[in-house]
Every structure is written in structure tokens, then in C-alpha cells.
Amino acid sequence: MYSIVKFNMKITPLLLSTFGVVSAISASELQLDPMIVSASTENSSASFTLVPTTPASSSLTLADLLVSEGLGTKVMKDINEENIVFRGLSQDSTLFLIDDIPMYKTVNGSVNTQLIGLSSLSSVAINRGETTTLHGAAPMGGVITLTPRKPTQPFETEIKTMADPMSRSAGIYMGTLQDKTYITFSGDTLNSSGYELSNHFQPTLIEDGGKRLNSDTKRSLADLKIGRVLDNGGEASIRLFRGTISMGIPPYVYQDSTTPFLNYERVTDAMNSGLYLSYDAPQINGWQWKGRVYGDKHTDTLLSYTDNTYTTLLFPASIYEDYRYGGLILGDYQFNDMTQLGIRALMEKNIHNHHDGSNPVRTFEAQTASLSTTLSTQLLSNVQGTLALGYERLTPTKTYQWTNPTDPTKNELRSPISAPTWQVTTRYDLDPKTTLNFSVGSKVKIPSLSQFFPFMPWDNINTSLKPERSLAWDMAYERRFQKSLLRIGGFYYDISDKIAYDTVTSTNYNIDKVTIRGIELTSNSEINPSNRMIFHYTYTDAQDNVGNLLDNTPPHRASLTYQWDPYRNWNIDTLINYSSMSTFHDGQASAQHLNPFMTADMKLSYSQGTATMMVGVRNITDSDYQTSWGYPQAGRTSYIALNWSYDGK
């Protein structure tokens, strides 16, 4: 949730980005990595559904799940943040949904994925933008749809634990269904003292015995949901969530210098609590209506010290206290078996408050309104088409930075930002086993609060910052064989006004043009009943208008997953990830290179009844690598885990 620039910590505040809901295009089954136990998806053949509750899953966070799913997803792990990147587009461009509700975005403009508890989820659907039709303004970075667990028995539960040399974690899920009333509770905890680096890493002066300094983390999540199926066939529910995180933020590590940034930030309190009300009406005269009302409170405390003894503050404490209130209505109308209409309306208010010991409270308030419609129809017996139109308007309603008579622009109210979008998709079934998908449409990313109106007094503002807009094209060919699948897709983004950050002047600005294009290949083969192999490759060419490569976008990424079941109840899973060289611009605006790397993970699991025990090793080769410049990743790490479940049967 933070990024370090020179000697200051910059918390990147936010406005809302875009909202959307994935429409059902087809019910195409796509089996993915059995190590994670992927399942079929009802969204489209371009969406991939992961099941984090499978006993064979050793994932602790959403980012862990995405790295292990074998689809070439890039996850940057730098300052204890897990930044998910699809096709060169960062996490603040990605839409996260749970129960149809957009997840809360912190002041930096993106969802804090560490506040997502996997114990509470039944599935995670990933759509990076291919053949996707959305309600609302289409997000550039794809959509991640989280589905909460729902009990089917009078009592069911699952317990999981994991330990490695430097961390301990646990998760619990309990659910009950009595008559038409259900209750679920889940909790996730993590206590980590950091992690050790590779033995090949050349330590700098701030490294302590090969351990990444100031990278400890404590996390605690709790999720409670109560619902009832009504006598008329509708359903009503209430969900309560509270998550807290405290952690240290490691400073940059320069492997070519002995003078790193000597500041030591610590997030002593990051908390999000939310209340979410849902009502699904019964289908009446072809209409199916849903209503959602929600609210969140988020607090964040950042302390910055001059040394690792944490005794002398470099800056006064920064405390964020933010609120979000909103509601949305979803409606679907079934004209006939071939044609369906969807509508969506959303209203939301965000209030961001920044407390700083040297200044009064700085406040920014904004309202978001979104309206959209989707029409899907069967054009021919083997051709399906969908048209989506959306409009979103973000209106700042209050701005107060600090009293500065010499610079009244600090308190100027930003003019409203509008974001109209459209999208057309088609699906053509060449035969029962072969499908072509095509999509073209506009996508939008509205600037975050920090991008056009930073809180920090030493930063420069740009109230004329424009939203990013893109014309996006996607094509895919999919062929299913008796025991395998082959999918080849291509994508092209023509982005105008790409938002970039100048670390020398501390100003956000727009790049006139950026193009992102690439090819994705997925092959899933069952060699025999005991052996399965999945291969994924992505080529991404991302350049600005003068031909410079975009940061943190390696041209080549590949992953290979191999599962072997040597004996009954035994499984051996191997995952290999490869990334080619990429670039990063430091505070002097000079290009740094991230070296190419390859990592290998292996896991042995044994299942007996509803219990599964796992032992595994991550980064078997003890590779010294970085996913984000300046932040070396963990070396070879072994772990042990135990999952146990009871479904009441």
C-alpha cells in the first residue's frame, strides 16, 4: 500500500477507480492447475476460476494463489505489498468484487489484498480482459470476482495451519444451515518475522545476516455472514468484516551501492471494518433484481524512523481515517431463451482524512455515480453477441489541504471526471470443441487522489490530470481435445493519457500514448490418470510514445505445472515460473534492470479422509531474484501444513 521515493514515504491516496460486474457469456469448462484445483467458470472461456479451499492448496494470500495458478500472472512483492499485474497494468487498474460489491480501495487507489481472507472464499474468478462484458465503466486491468462460502449442511468446518522457519499462519471456517437460515464465520491469522534471503544474495550495509530488514508482518481477519432464504424465493443477508495489519516496510536494497535509503517505515495500525447488506429478489415476470447497501471505515497509521532502533521519528505520524458509503441495484431481464438485458446503477461517497502532526486534518470527499446496461443475444445458432454501455461520473465535493495563502490552488476543487465506456463481444462456435472469441471496447482508469492532488506538502499537484482511456482488442482461439485443451489469445491496448510519476519533481503527469500488445498461450494436458501438465506463456510488448519499455513489464513470462499421483492418496506438485528481464526507473529517472529469473516450487501432500498433510519447498534452487527493483525475495524456504475439514455428512 506504500511506495518509497528517496527519503520520504509516499502514501498514494485514491479516488475510486472503475466499477463493473462480469456478465455471463458462456458456461465453458476450463480445467487448470490441479495443484490449486481450478474449476469451471460461468463467466466466459476467458475467465479462470480458482478454488482456495481445496485441501491441496498451500496459498496464504490472494497473491500466493495467483502466483501458483500457472497462468503467468505477475505479482510484485516489494514493501510487503502484493501488487497484482495483468498484461502490464497494475493492481490499481483492477476491479475487485465480492457479493457484487466493489471492494474498498485504500487511500493509495488499490485494494489491499492482504485484507482478503482465503478461508472465507469458495472461489476466485480471474478475468484479465479477454471477451469480457462489464456493467459499469470497464476497468483496464481486468476483474477479480470473489465468491464467499455458503454452507449446505447443518454444520461444516475447515481448519488449516502452516508453518515455516519464520512465520506461522492459521485459518478457520465454520458454517451452519438450519431450515432457511445460514451463518458463516471465518478467520485468518499470520505472524511472520520476515524472511531470509538467498545465500547467493550480496548483502548491503542494511541487511542483517541475510534477512530482509524490517519485513515483519502481523495480520488478523474475521468475517461473519448471516443470511436467510425468504419464503417468496428471495434472499437477504448481512455481512460484517474486520481486518487488521501491522508490519514493517523494508527500505530499498541497492546491490550496486552501499548507501541505501536510510528510513524505516512501520505501519503500526492498518484496519478495515465493513458492513454489507444484500437482498436478492425472486424472479418476477422475467425480472431478477438485486440490491446492495454497504459501508466501510479504514484507518492507517504510518511511522517513519531514521534508524532500525525505531526511536527517532523522521516525520510526524501520518494517520488516515477514511469512510465509504454506497449502494447499488442490479437487474436482469430474460426476454426469452436467447436474449437477456442487464442494468446496473451505483451511488457511492468516499471521505478521506489525513491527520499529520504538523498540519491540520486534510480532507477530500467525492461522490461516484455509475449507470450501465448490457444486452446479450444469440445471433445465430453458433454465434453469441453482447453489447455493453456504461457511464461513470466522479464529482469531488470537498477539498482541504492546509492553510497556505500564497498557494490557494492547494484547496481548489477538482472538476468532475466522466468516464463513458462501451464494449462488444462475440463468441463463435466453429464446432462443439472449437471456439473463437472476439472483443473490442473502451476501458478507463480514473486518477487516484494522490495522482492529481497529493496529500504530502512537498509534492506538486496536477489538478488537470486526465483519466487514462484505452481502446482494447482481444481475440482467442480455443480447441478442446479428449484429454487436453489448447488456447491461444492476443490482446492490444491503445492507451491515451497514461498516468506516470516523475520521481524527480514528485509530480504525476500524462503520457500521450502507450501501447500494450501481446500473446497468451495455455496448454492443459492429462497425460494419463496419474499425470497432468499445464503450460502457460505470455509475451507482452508495452512501450510509451518514444519507445521506452514500461516499468515492471517483462516481455516474456512462462510457467509449467506438473502433477504426479504416484500412489493412492499421495500427490507431488511441481511449479516452475520464469520471467525475462524488465526495467525500473529510480529516483534519478535512470533505467534499472531486473535480471531474468526462474523459480521452482515442489510440494508433497498426503490425504486421508478429510485431512491433508503437506510438506513443501519454495524456491528450491535458492534463486536470488527480484519481482520489484530494490526488494530481494525470499531464498529457499521449506514449510509444513495441515488441512482438516468436516462437512457434516
N, C-alpha and C positions, 0 to 999 in steps of 0.2 A: 503494500500500500504506500510505499515511500520510495523516493529516488534521491540519491546523494549527488549534489553538484558542488564541486570544490569544497569549501569549508562549511557550507550550510546545508541543512537538511530541508528539502523542499517537499512539503506535503501537497500533493496535487489535488486540489478540491475539484468538485464536479457540479455540473448540472446533470440533468438526465440525458442519457443518450436516447436511442430509439426503442420503440416497443413493438412487439409483434407476437403472433400466435401461428404456429405451423399448421397449415391445413392438411387434411388427409388427401393424399394423391393416389396412393395405391397401398395394397397390403402385401407388399413384396417381401418375402423372407430372405434374409441375408445372414448366414452364419459367419461369425467372426472368430475371434480368438477363444478357444475353449478354456484356456487358462483363466480367462476372465468370465467365461460363459456369456457370450453375447447371444441375443435373441432376435426374433423377427421384429420388424417395426411396422406400424400402421401409418407412418408419415409418408415415406417415399422410399424408393430403392436407393436414394442418395443419403438417407438418414440411417445411422447405425446406433443400435440400442445396446447398452452395456448393463449388466446386472451386478451391482456391487455386493449383493448379499449372498452370492454363491459361496459355498464353503471353500472353494479353491482360490478365492480372491485374497491376496495379501495387501491390497491397497488400503492406505490410511486416509488419504485425501482424494478430492476430485482430480487434482493434478496427477497423483500417482496412478489413478485409474486410466486417465487419458494417455499417459506415457506408456502404460502396459497394454493398451488395447491394440497396438500393432497397426495403426493407421497413419503413422507419420506425423502425428500431432507434435508441435514444438511447445515445450513447457520451459520457460526461462525461470531458473531458480537463482535469485541473486541475494537480495537483502531479506531473506526469509519469506519473500513473496513468491507466489507461484503464478506467473503470468502466462496465460494460455494464448498461443498464437496460431491462427488458422490462415494459411495462404499469405503470410507476411502481414496480416492485420492483427493488431494486439488485442488484449483482453477487453480494453475499454470500448472496443468496437463490437463486442459480442453481447448478445442478448441472453440473459438467464431467466428462465421461467420456472415457477413451481406453483402447482394448482392454478395455472393460467395467469398468475400474478407476476409481474416483473420483479425480480429480486432487488433489494435495496442496494444502491450504489453509494459507497462512502465518498468523502469529500475529494478523493482523487479521481473519481469518474469511472471506477470499475467495481465489480462485485468482489468482495473479499472471499476468495474460495476457501480459506481456512475456516470460515464460519458456515460451511456446508458439512453436515454430519452424514456420512455414508450409511450409518446404522438406520437412519430414518427413511431411506430411499429404496424403492423397489426396482427402479430402472433409471438410466440416464441416456437420453436420446441426443445424438450429436448430428447436427446438420450444418455443414460448413458453407452452404450457399448453393449447392447444386440442386437444380429442379425443385426449388423451394418456393412456396407461395405463402405470403405472410399477411396477417392482419396488422394494420398499423404501418408506420414508416419502416421500410426494410433495413435492418442493420447490416453493416458491411461485413462484420466478422462472423456471420453465422449465428446459429441459435443452439443453446443447450437447454433441453427441457428435462426438468427433474420431476419424477413421479413419486409421491410419498407412498409408503407401505400402507396396506389396508388389511385388517385381519379377516380371516374366513372361518375361524374356529372359536369356540368359547374361550380358549386360552392358547396362546402361542408365544414363544420367546426365542431369542437368539443371543448368545454371549460370545464375544470374540476378544482375544488378548494377543498382544505381540510384544516382543522384547528383543532389543539388540544391545550391543555394549554401552550405548549412550542414551537410550530412550526406552520408555515404557508407554504402552497405549492400551486402551480397553474400550469396548463398545457394548451396549446392551439395547435390545429391542424387546418390548412386551406389548401384546395386543390381545383384546378380548372382543368378541361379538356375541351379544345377548339379545335375542329377538331381532330388533331392527336398529339397535344402538351399538356403536363400536367406540372403543377407546384405544389409542396407541400412545406409547411413551418410548422415547429413545434417548440415549445419552452417549456421548463420545468424549474421551479424555486423552490427553497426550502430555507427557512430561519428558522433555528432551534437554540434555545439557549441551547439545550441539552435535557436531560430528567430526571425526578425524579425516584428514586429507590423505591423499595418496602418498605412498612412500617416495614416489617419483617427484613430488612437488618440491620446488626450491623455495624454502620459506623466506619471508622478508622479516624486517625487524618487529612487525606487529603480530607475527604468528607465534603461537605459544606451543612449542613441542609438537608441531604438525597438526594442531587442532585449529579449526577456523574460529577466530576470536569473536566473542560476543554474539554467538549464534544460538543461544539457548531459547527454548520456547515452552510455554505452558498454555494449554488450550482446554476449555471445558464447554461442552454444548449440551443443551437439553431441549427436547421438542415434544410437546403434548398436543394431541388432536382428539377431539370428541365429536362424533357425528351420528346422525340418525337418518335412516331411510323413512320417509314420510308415507302415510297411508295412501296418498294420491300418486305415489311413484316418484316424487321428488326427493331431494336430499339436502340436508342442512348440516353445516359443521363449523366448528371454531378451532383455531389452531393458535397455540402460544409457543413462542420460541425465545430462547435466551442463550447467547453465546459470548464467551469472554476469552481474550487472548492477552498474554503478556510475553514480551520477547525482547531480546537484544538484536540490534541491527549491525551486522559486521561491516566495517569500513572497506573501501576498495583495497584490493591487494594488487600491487604492481609487481609483476615478475621481472620487469626490466628496470626497476628503481628501488631504492631503499628509503624513499620519502613518500609514504602513502598519506592519505588524508587522515590526520590525527584527530578525528572527532568520533565519539562513541555514543550513538543514539540508542535509547531504550524506550520501547512502548510499554509503559507500566500498566496501562489500562485501556484496552480496546473492547468495547461491549456493544452488542446489538440486541435489542429486545423488540419483539414484534407481536402484534395481534392481527389475525386474519380471519374474516368471516366469509363463508361461502354458502351459496344457495343455488341448487340445480333444479329448475322447474320440470315437471313432467311434460312430455311431448303432447302438444295440443294443436290440432288442425295443421299438422306439418311443421310447427314451430317448436324449437328447443331453445329455451332461454337459460342463461347463467348469470348470476350476479356475484360480485366480489367487492368487499369493503376491507381496507387494510390500513395499518399504521405502524410506523417504526420509530424507535428512538436509538440514536447511535452516539456513543461518546468515545473519545480517543484522546489519550494523553501521551505526549512525546517529550522526553527529556534528552538533552544533548550535553555530553560531558567532554572535558578536554583531555581526559586520560581514562584508562581502563580501571581505575580505582573507583570511579563513579562518585567523586567527592566534590568536584568543581564544575558548576554548570557553565556551558559555553554560551547559551542563550536562555532567556526565561522560558519556563514551561509553556508549551503550546497545548491548549485543550480545545477540542472540538465537541460541540454539543448540537446535534442535528436532529431534525424531525421530518417525517414524511407522512402525509395523509393522502389517501386516494380511493377511488372506486372505479369499477369497470363493469360493462354489460356486454355479454356475448350472446349472439343469436344466430341460429342456423335454421334455414327453411328448406325442406325437401320438396321440390316441385314434383318430382317423380323419381323413378329408379335411376335416371340418367343425369339429372340436373339438381344442383344444390347451391343455395345462396348463403353467405355468411356475412354478418355485420359485427362491428366492434366499436365501442365508444369508451374512452378513458378520460378521467379528470384526476389530476394529481397536483399536490402542493408540496414543495420542498423548502425547508428552512435550515440554513447553515449558519452556525455561530462559531466564531473563533475567539477564544479567550487567550490573551497574551499579557504577561505581567507588565510589559512596558507600554501597552496601548489599551484603549477601551475595547469593548467587545465589537468585533467586526461581524457584520450580518449581511447575508444575501438571501433573498427569498424569490422564488419563481413558481409559476403555475404552468402546467403542461396539459394541453388538450389534444386528443387524438381521435380521429374518426376514419373508419375504413370499411371496405366491402370487398368480398371475394365471390366470384361466380365460377363454378366448376361444372363442366358438362361433358358427356360422351359424344364427341363429334361424329365418329364412325364406330363401327364395332370394335376396331382395334386402335382407335385414336382418342385420347382424352386431352382436353384443354382446360386451362384455368387462367382467369384474368383477375388481378388484384389491383385496387386503387386505394391509396392511403394519403392522409394529410395530418400533419402534426404541427402544433404551434407552441413554442416555449416563450412565455412572457415574464421577464423579470419584473417584480413588483416592489422590491426594496433593496437598496444598496447603501451600506455604510462601512467605510474602511477605517478612517481615523480623521481627526481634525487637522487639516492642512490647508490653511487659507491660500498658500502660494500655489497649490496644485488642486483646484476644485474638481479636476477630472477624476480624482480618486473616488468621488462619490457620485459620478454620473450614472444614470440608469441606462443600462444597455437596452437597445431597441429590440422588439420581439424577433424571434427567428422562426421561419416557416420551413417545413420540410415535406413537400408533396412527393409521392413515390408511385410507381406503377410496376407491374411485373406480369409477364405472360409466360406460361409453361405449357409444354406439350409432352405427351408420352405416347410413343408409337410401338405397338407390339408386332414385331416382324413375324414371330411365330410364338408358340407357347413358352419357349425357352429363351427368346432373344428380344431385347427391348432397347429402344433408342429414347433418350431424354434430351430435351432442349429447353433452355430458359434464357430470357432476356428481360432486363428491367433496370430500374434506377435504385440506388442504395444511398443512404445518408448517414453521416455521423455529425451530430451537433457538438460544438465545442464544450468541453468541461469548464467548470467555473474557474479553475486555476489557469486554464489556457487563455481565456480572454480577460480575466480580472483576478490576478493573483492576490492572495491574502498578504503575502510577505511584503514588508515595506521596501525591501531592497530590490524587489523585482519590478520590471517595467510592465505596463499594462498595454493591451491592444483591444480596445473595445470594438474595433471594426473587424475583428477576426471573423472569417466566413466559415460556415459549415462545410465539411467535406461532402462532395457529391460524386457519384460514380455511375457509369453505365456498365453493367455487369452481364457477361455472357457465360453460359455453361452448356456443355454438351457431354453426353456419356453414352457409351455402348456397353451393354451388359449381356453376357451369354452364360447360361446355366447348363452344366453337363450333369451326368448322372450323380457324380460324387464330387463335383468341383464347381467353382464359379470364377469367371473372369470379368473384370470390369475396368474399362479404360475411359477416363474422363479428361476433359480440357476446360480451362477457365481463363477468362480475360477480364480485367478491371481497368477501366479508363477513368482515373480519379482526378477530379479538379479540386483545387484549393486544399491539397493535403496539408494537414496541420503538422508543423515541425517546431522544434525547440532549439533556440540558439543559446548554448551554454555560456557563451562569452558575454552577451548582452542581457542574458536572462529574460528573453522575450520570445513569445510564441508568434509564429508567422505562418502564412500560407505559401506552399509551393504550388506554382501554377498547374503543373501536370505531373502525375505519377502513373506509370503503367505496371500492372502485375499480371503476369500470364504464366501458365504452367500446365503440366500434365500429371495426372494421378493414375496409378496402376494398382489394382488389388487382385490378388490371386489366392483363392482358398481351395485347398485340395485335401480330400480324405484319401490317403494312400491306401490304407486298409483300416479295419475296425480299431486297430491299436495305434495308428499313426496318423497325425494330421499336421499339415504345414500351411502357413499363411505368410504371404509375401506382400509388402506394400512399398511402393516407390513414388516419390513426389519430386518433380522438377519445378522450380519456381524462379522466374526471372522478374525481379522487382527493381525498377530504376526510376530515378526522378527525371526532370526535364532536361538535365545536362548529362545524363548517362551514368550518374553515380548510383551504386547499389544501395538499396535501403538497408538500414541497420537491422541486425539480428534476423536476417532472412537468408539462410544458407541455400544455395541453388539446388543442392541435392540432399535428399533425406531418404533413408530406406530402413525398413525393419523386417526381420524374419522371426516368426514364431514357430516353434516345433513342439508338439506334444506327443509323448510316448507313454502308453499304458503297458508296461512290461508284464505286470501280474494283476490279478484281481485286487481291486481297492487301492492299487498303487498308481501314481501319476508322476511323471517327470516333465517339467515345462522348462523350455529354454527360450529366451528372448534376446535378440541382438538388434541394437539400434545404431545407425550410422548417420553422421551429419558432416557435410563438407564444410569448407572454410566459409566464414561470414565476417562482416565488418561491424565496427562500432566507432562512433566519433566521441572523443573525450572532451574535457573542458577546454582544450586548446583548438578544438574543431579539426583535429588531425585524425585520420582514419587508423584505427587499430584493427588487428586481425585476430579473430578467434580461430584457433587451429582446428582442423578436422579431427574428429574423434569417433571411436567405436566402443560401445559398452556391451557387455554380455551379462545377463542375469540367469540364474538357474534355481529351480525350486523342486523339492521332493515332497509330495503330500501322500498321506495315508488316511483313508476314510473307513470308518466302521460305524454302521448305523447312521446316526445323525451327527456324529463327531468327526472332525477332520483335524489332523495334526500336520503342520508344515515346518520344514526347515529349508532355508534358502540362503543364497549368497548373491548380493547385488554387486555389480562391477567386479566380476571375477578376476579380470586381468589387472585390477588396481590401476586403471587408466587415470591419468592426470588430465582433466578436461574442464572446460567452462561452457555453460549454456548462456551466460551473460558476461560481458567483459569485466574483469576485475573480481569475479566471485568464483573461486575454485570449488568444485563439487566434491562430494564425499568419495573416499577411496573404497577399497574392498570392505564390505560390511556383511556380516552374517546375522541371521535372525531366526527366531523360533516363534511359531504362532499356533493358536488353538482356537477352533470354532466349534460351537455346540448349539444345536437348535432343537426345539420341541414344537411340533405343530398340533398337538392335541389329538392326533389320530391314533 
